[in-house]
Amino acid sequence: MPDAQRTTADGQRLADLFRRHGDAVFAYASDRLGAEDAQDLVAEVFVVAWRRLETIKPGQERPWLFGVARRLLLQHWRSRAGQAALQVRLHSQIETSDSRHVGPATAERADVLTALAALPESDREVLLLRYWYDFSGSESAKVLGCTAATFAVRLHRARRRFEQVYGRLVEPKLPATGILPAYSRGLR
């Protein structure tokens, strides 16, 4: 294929990748950096995608892009030692909720965010990739650069740690008789 046609075809593929996955990559980055820095990071991700376009396998674009975003985030954090944007974001969401109008769903959300903030970054990342960004186990493993089996172990451990932290925040209330209802017996 001549260079002019290849460049046009590659440009179209990159534009399609950006249209399909740009918002998701931005959401991933902004959760960790904030909107302004996330825009810069997304631009860097797609510069890398342009340079490595021929290595991106069809059907694997999203995990590949998230993997690049993750590596660039780690690089960014190394250059800005001590930055913890996700924790700041999680705490600010909890603090801005109006305690006079807290309903059950709002209180539960605040407890979940508090539990997530208490976890190490590696556990938060595993849980958010799988449950917030809705990656499959194998896609999440590709983002993290590990095997699916390794990711499954990390996910299991992160879920266990989350349940421990969350359990300390929300103590289950037993019925007056002291007997657990049938649906909650397996939760203990």
Backbone as numpy.savetxt, mean C-alpha at the origin, in Angstrom:
# Nx Ny Nz CAx CAy CAz Cx Cy Cz
11.57 -3.17 -37.31 10.72 -2.00 -37.31 11.62 -0.76 -37.31
11.37 0.20 -38.17 12.17 1.42 -38.19 12.06 2.18 -36.87
13.10 2.96 -36.56 13.15 3.69 -35.29 11.97 4.63 -35.10
11.55 5.30 -36.17 10.43 6.25 -36.06 9.14 5.52 -35.68
8.89 4.36 -36.29 7.69 3.59 -35.96 7.79 3.01 -34.54
8.97 2.52 -34.20 9.17 1.96 -32.87 8.96 3.05 -31.80
9.47 4.22 -32.03 9.31 5.31 -31.09 7.84 5.68 -30.93
7.10 5.71 -32.03 5.68 6.02 -31.97 4.92 4.92 -31.23
5.23 3.66 -31.54 4.57 2.54 -30.87 4.91 2.53 -29.38
6.18 2.78 -29.06 6.59 2.81 -27.65 5.92 3.98 -26.92
5.85 5.13 -27.59 5.18 6.28 -26.99 3.72 5.99 -26.70
3.07 5.30 -27.62 1.66 4.94 -27.41 1.52 3.96 -26.25
2.44 2.98 -26.17 2.37 2.01 -25.08 2.59 2.70 -23.73
3.55 3.63 -23.67 3.79 4.35 -22.43 2.58 5.20 -22.04
1.97 5.85 -23.03 0.77 6.66 -22.75 -0.36 5.77 -22.24
-0.50 4.58 -22.82 -1.53 3.64 -22.35 -1.24 3.18 -20.92
0.04 2.91 -20.64 0.41 2.51 -19.28 0.07 3.62 -18.28
0.38 4.84 -18.67 0.11 5.96 -17.77 -1.39 6.13 -17.55
-2.17 6.03 -18.62 -3.63 6.17 -18.49 -4.21 5.08 -17.59
-3.73 3.85 -17.74 -4.28 2.74 -16.98 -3.78 2.69 -15.53
-2.52 3.06 -15.30 -1.93 2.82 -13.99 -1.39 4.07 -13.29
-1.38 5.20 -13.95 -0.81 6.41 -13.36 -1.47 6.81 -12.06
-2.80 6.76 -12.02 -3.52 7.15 -10.80 -3.21 6.21 -9.63
-3.13 4.91 -9.93 -2.83 3.94 -8.86 -1.42 4.15 -8.32
-0.46 4.39 -9.21 0.92 4.64 -8.77 0.96 5.94 -7.96
0.21 6.95 -8.40 0.16 8.21 -7.66 -0.43 8.00 -6.27
-1.51 7.23 -6.18 -2.13 6.97 -4.87 -1.15 6.26 -3.95
-0.44 5.28 -4.49 0.56 4.53 -3.72 1.64 5.49 -3.20
2.13 6.34 -4.08 3.20 7.28 -3.70 2.70 8.35 -2.75
1.50 8.88 -2.98 1.01 9.97 -2.13 0.67 9.48 -0.73
0.32 8.19 -0.58 0.11 7.64 0.76 1.38 7.71 1.58
2.51 7.66 0.92 3.78 7.60 1.61 4.54 8.92 1.61
4.28 9.79 0.63 5.08 11.00 0.49 4.29 12.30 0.59
3.02 12.28 0.29 2.26 13.51 0.14 2.14 13.83 -1.34
1.18 14.66 -1.70 0.83 14.88 -3.11 1.95 15.47 -3.95
2.65 16.47 -3.42 3.68 17.14 -4.23 4.84 16.20 -4.57
5.38 15.54 -3.57 6.49 14.62 -3.81 6.02 13.42 -4.63
4.76 13.02 -4.46 4.24 11.89 -5.21 4.22 12.18 -6.71
3.88 13.41 -7.09 3.89 13.76 -8.51 5.28 13.59 -9.10
6.29 14.02 -8.37 7.67 13.86 -8.84 8.04 12.38 -8.95
7.62 11.61 -7.96 7.95 10.19 -7.97 7.27 9.49 -9.14
6.01 9.81 -9.41 5.30 9.20 -10.54 6.01 9.54 -11.85
6.46 10.76 -11.98 7.21 11.15 -13.18 8.47 10.30 -13.30
9.18 10.08 -12.19 10.38 9.25 -12.22 10.05 7.81 -12.59
8.94 7.29 -12.08 8.53 5.92 -12.39 8.32 5.77 -13.89
7.66 6.74 -14.50 7.38 6.61 -15.93 8.60 6.94 -16.80
9.57 7.65 -16.27 10.84 7.81 -16.98 11.55 6.46 -17.02
11.56 5.76 -15.88 12.15 4.43 -15.83 11.39 3.49 -16.77
10.07 3.59 -16.77 9.25 2.74 -17.65 9.60 3.01 -19.12
9.81 4.26 -19.48 10.17 4.60 -20.85 11.50 3.96 -21.23
12.46 4.03 -20.33 13.78 3.46 -20.60 13.77 1.94 -20.66
12.90 1.32 -19.90 12.88 -0.14 -19.80 11.62 -0.75 -20.40
10.97 -0.03 -21.29 9.68 -0.42 -21.84 9.68 -1.84 -22.42
10.76 -2.21 -23.08 10.81 -3.53 -23.70 10.89 -4.66 -22.68
11.25 -4.36 -21.44 11.35 -5.41 -20.42 10.05 -5.59 -19.64
9.09 -4.71 -19.84 7.82 -4.82 -19.12 6.93 -5.82 -19.85
6.63 -6.92 -19.17 5.82 -7.98 -19.78 4.35 -7.57 -19.82
3.69 -7.81 -20.94 2.24 -7.53 -21.00 1.50 -8.32 -19.92
0.61 -7.64 -19.24 -0.15 -8.25 -18.15 0.54 -8.10 -16.80
1.80 -7.71 -16.78 2.55 -7.54 -15.53 2.93 -6.08 -15.30
2.29 -5.17 -16.02 2.67 -3.77 -15.96 2.47 -3.16 -14.58
1.30 -3.41 -13.98 0.98 -2.78 -12.69 1.95 -3.19 -11.60
2.21 -4.49 -11.39 3.19 -4.85 -10.36 4.59 -4.31 -10.69
4.95 -4.28 -11.96 6.26 -3.76 -12.36 6.36 -2.28 -11.99
5.34 -1.51 -12.32 5.35 -0.08 -12.00 5.38 0.17 -10.50
4.61 -0.62 -9.72 4.62 -0.47 -8.27 5.98 -0.86 -7.70
6.62 -1.87 -8.29 7.96 -2.26 -7.85 8.96 -1.13 -8.06
8.88 -0.48 -9.22 9.76 0.67 -9.49 9.44 1.79 -8.51
8.15 2.05 -8.29 7.76 3.10 -7.35 8.29 2.80 -5.95
8.21 1.56 -5.55 8.70 1.17 -4.22 10.20 1.40 -4.11
10.95 0.98 -5.12 12.40 1.18 -5.07 12.77 2.67 -5.07
12.05 3.46 -5.85 12.30 4.90 -5.85 11.93 5.53 -4.51
10.85 5.03 -3.89 10.48 5.51 -2.56 11.58 5.22 -1.55
12.10 4.01 -1.60 13.18 3.65 -0.67 14.39 4.55 -0.88
14.69 4.82 -2.12 15.79 5.72 -2.46 15.51 7.13 -1.90
14.28 7.57 -2.08 13.86 8.89 -1.59 14.00 8.97 -0.08
13.54 7.92 0.61 13.60 7.91 2.07 15.04 7.87 2.57
15.90 7.15 1.86 17.30 7.12 2.27 17.91 8.52 2.20
17.50 9.27 1.17 18.06 10.62 1.03 17.45 11.58 2.05
16.31 11.26 2.56 15.64 12.06 3.60 15.44 11.20 4.84
16.52 10.86 5.46 16.48 9.95 6.62 15.48 10.45 7.66
14.75 9.50 8.21 13.82 9.83 9.27 12.43 10.23 8.83
12.18 10.30 7.52 10.85 10.74 7.07 9.86 9.60 7.23
8.73 9.88 7.79 7.69 8.88 7.99 6.35 9.47 7.58
6.16 9.72 6.30 4.97 10.40 5.82 3.69 9.61 6.06
3.76 8.30 5.96 2.53 7.53 6.15 2.04 7.63 7.58
2.95 7.57 8.54 2.53 7.70 9.93 1.91 9.07 10.18
2.52 10.11 9.63 1.98 11.47 9.81 0.58 11.54 9.23
0.41 10.96 8.04 -0.90 10.99 7.39 -1.94 10.23 8.21
-1.57 9.05 8.70 -2.50 8.25 9.49 -2.89 8.98 10.78
-1.90 9.55 11.46 -2.20 10.27 12.70 -3.04 11.53 12.44
-2.76 12.22 11.34 -3.54 13.43 11.06 -4.99 13.09 10.76
-5.23 11.95 10.12 -6.62 11.55 9.85 -7.35 11.25 11.14
-6.66 10.64 12.08 -7.29 10.30 13.35 -7.56 11.58 14.15
-6.60 12.50 14.18 -6.74 13.72 14.96 -7.79 14.67 14.40
-8.02 14.63 13.09 -8.98 15.55 12.50 -10.41 15.07 12.62
-10.60 13.81 13.00 -11.98 13.34 13.14 -12.61 14.02 14.35
-13.83 14.46 14.21 -14.54 15.18 15.26 -15.07 14.16 16.26
-14.55 14.18 17.46 -14.90 13.17 18.44 -16.36 13.26 18.90
-17.00 14.40 18.70 -18.41 14.52 19.13 -19.34 13.77 18.20
-18.92 13.53 16.95 -19.78 12.88 15.96 -19.18 11.56 15.49
-18.56 10.85 16.39 -17.94 9.58 16.04 -18.99 8.49 16.08
-19.23 7.90 14.92 -20.13 6.76 14.84 -19.31 5.49 14.91
-19.97 4.35 14.92 -19.24 3.08 15.02 -18.25 2.89 13.87
-18.62 3.24 12.65 -17.73 3.05 11.50 -16.53 3.98 11.59
-16.75 5.21 12.03 -15.66 6.17 12.16 -14.70 5.74 13.26
-15.24 5.28 14.36 -14.39 4.83 15.47 -13.58 3.60 15.06
-14.20 2.69 14.34 -13.50 1.49 13.87 -12.39 1.87 12.90
-12.67 2.81 12.00 -11.67 3.27 11.05 -10.48 3.89 11.77
-10.77 4.70 12.78 -9.70 5.32 13.57 -8.87 4.26 14.27
-9.52 3.22 14.80 -8.79 2.13 15.46 -7.90 1.39 14.47
-8.41 1.14 13.26 -7.62 0.46 12.23 -6.42 1.31 11.85
-6.63 2.61 11.64 -5.53 3.51 11.28 -4.49 3.59 12.39
-4.94 3.62 13.64 -4.02 3.65 14.77 -3.21 2.36 14.83
-3.88 1.23 14.61 -3.18 -0.06 14.62 -2.16 -0.12 13.49
-2.54 0.34 12.31 -1.59 0.36 11.18 -0.39 1.24 11.49
-0.63 2.39 12.08 0.46 3.31 12.40 1.42 2.72 13.42
0.93 1.82 14.27 1.77 1.21 15.30 2.65 0.10 14.75
2.35 -0.37 13.55 3.12 -1.47 12.95 4.39 -0.94 12.30
5.40 -1.80 12.15 6.58 -1.40 11.38 6.19 -1.14 9.92
6.96 -0.31 9.25 6.68 0.04 7.84 6.55 -1.20 6.97
7.39 -2.20 7.19 7.35 -3.40 6.34 6.01 -4.12 6.47
5.46 -4.19 7.69 4.15 -4.83 7.88 3.04 -4.00 7.24
3.10 -2.67 7.42 2.09 -1.80 6.81 2.09 -1.98 5.29
3.30 -2.01 4.73 3.40 -2.11 3.28 2.79 -3.41 2.76
3.07 -4.51 3.43 2.52 -5.81 3.03 0.99 -5.78 3.09
0.45 -5.28 4.19 -1.00 -5.23 4.36 -1.67 -4.29 3.36
-1.07 -3.13 3.15 -1.67 -2.16 2.22 -1.62 -2.66 0.78
-0.51 -3.28 0.38 -0.44 -3.81 -0.98 -1.53 -4.84 -1.20
-1.69 -5.73 -0.24 -2.65 -6.83 -0.43 -4.10 -6.37 -0.27
-4.38 -5.55 0.72 -5.78 -5.25 1.01 -6.24 -3.86 0.58
-5.37 -2.89 0.54 -5.77 -1.55 0.14 -5.66 -1.40 -1.37
-4.51 -1.83 -1.91 -4.29 -1.70 -3.36 -4.77 -2.93 -4.13
-5.24 -3.95 -3.42 -5.88 -5.12 -4.00 -4.98 -5.89 -4.97
-3.70 -6.00 -4.63 -2.81 -6.86 -5.41 -3.01 -8.29 -4.97
-2.84 -9.22 -5.89 -2.84 -10.63 -5.51 -1.54 -10.91 -4.76
-1.42 -12.10 -4.21 -0.20 -12.45 -3.50 1.01 -12.43 -4.41
0.86 -12.97 -5.62 2.01 -13.02 -6.54 2.36 -11.62 -7.06
1.35 -10.78 -7.28 1.62 -9.41 -7.72 2.32 -8.62 -6.61
1.85 -8.80 -5.37 2.48 -8.13 -4.24 3.93 -8.57 -4.10
4.18 -9.86 -4.31 5.55 -10.38 -4.22 6.44 -9.72 -5.27
5.90 -9.51 -6.46 6.69 -8.85 -7.51 7.00 -7.41 -7.13
6.04 -6.72 -6.52 6.28 -5.35 -6.09 7.41 -5.31 -5.07
7.41 -6.26 -4.14 8.41 -6.28 -3.08 9.71 -6.95 -3.49
9.70 -7.60 -4.66 10.92 -8.26 -5.13 11.23 -9.54 -4.38
10.19 -10.29 -4.02 10.40 -11.55 -3.32 9.53 -12.63 -3.98
9.63 -13.84 -3.49 8.80 -14.92 -4.03 7.40 -14.84 -3.43
6.47 -15.52 -4.08 5.09 -15.54 -3.57 5.04 -16.22 -2.20
5.85 -17.25 -2.00 5.88 -17.94 -0.71 6.40 -17.01 0.39
7.44 -16.26 0.09 7.99 -15.31 1.06 6.95 -14.25 1.39
6.25 -13.77 0.35 5.22 -12.77 0.60 4.11 -13.34 1.48
3.72 -14.60 1.23 2.66 -15.22 2.03 3.06 -15.28 3.51
4.32 -15.59 3.77 4.80 -15.64 5.15 4.78 -14.23 5.76
5.26 -13.24 5.00 5.25 -11.86 5.49 3.83 -11.39 5.77
2.90 -11.73 4.87 1.51 -11.33 5.05 0.92 -11.99 6.30
1.19 -13.26 6.48 0.69 -13.97 7.66 1.20 -13.31 8.94
2.49 -13.01 8.97 3.08 -12.39 10.16 2.54 -10.97 10.38
2.39 -10.23 9.29 1.86 -8.86 9.41 0.42 -8.88 9.91
-0.38 -9.82 9.40 -1.77 -9.92 9.86 -1.83 -10.28 11.34
-0.95 -11.20 11.76 -0.91 -11.59 13.17 -0.54 -10.40 14.04
0.48 -9.63 13.64 0.88 -8.46 14.42 -0.23 -7.41 14.44
-0.89 -7.21 13.28 -1.99 -6.25 13.23 -3.10 -6.68 14.19
-3.45 -7.96 14.18 -4.51 -8.45 15.06 -4.15 -8.23 16.53
-2.87 -8.40 16.88 -2.44 -8.17 18.26 -2.60 -6.70 18.64
-2.13 -5.82 17.77 -2.22 -4.38 18.05 -3.68 -3.95 18.08
-4.43 -4.37 17.11 -5.84 -3.99 17.01 -6.62 -4.55 18.21
-6.29 -5.75 18.62 -6.96 -6.37 19.78 -6.74 -5.59 21.06
-5.57 -4.96 21.21 -5.31 -4.15 22.40 -6.11 -2.85 22.36
-6.39 -2.36 21.15 -7.15 -1.12 21.02 -8.64 -1.32 21.26
-9.13 -2.45 20.80 -10.56 -2.73 20.87 -10.76 -4.01 21.66
-11.11 -3.87 22.91 -11.37 -5.04 23.73 -12.80 -5.49 23.50
-12.97 -6.75 23.12 -14.34 -7.23 22.88 -15.16 -7.20 24.17
-16.40 -6.82 24.03 -17.31 -6.74 25.18 -18.10 -8.04 25.24
-17.97 -8.72 26.36 -18.68 -9.98 26.54 -20.12 -9.71 26.94
-21.03 -10.60 26.53 -22.42 -10.46 26.97 -22.51 -10.58 28.49
-23.59 -10.09 29.04 -23.78 -10.08 30.49 -23.64 -11.48 31.08
-24.01 -12.51 30.33 -23.96 -13.87 30.84 -22.53 -14.41 30.83
-21.63 -13.75 30.14 -20.24 -14.21 30.09 -20.00 -15.25 29.01
-21.02 -15.56 28.24 -20.87 -16.56 27.18 -20.73 -15.82 25.86
-19.79 -16.26 25.06 -19.60 -15.64 23.75 -20.68 -16.08 22.79
-21.19 -15.18 21.97 -22.14 -15.61 20.94 -21.45 -16.57 19.98
-22.21 -17.42 19.33 -21.66 -18.45 18.45 -20.78 -17.87 17.36
-21.17 -16.73 16.78 -20.41 -16.17 15.67 -19.05 -15.64 16.09
-18.85 -15.35 17.38 -17.58 -14.77 17.80 -16.68 -15.76 18.54
-17.13 -16.99 18.72 -16.30 -17.97 19.44 -14.97 -18.20 18.73
-14.98 -18.22 17.41 -13.75 -18.48 16.69 -12.80 -17.31 16.66
-13.24 -16.16 17.13 -12.40 -14.96 17.12 -11.50 -14.87 18.34
-11.72 -15.66 19.33 -10.94 -15.60 20.57 -9.70 -16.44 20.46
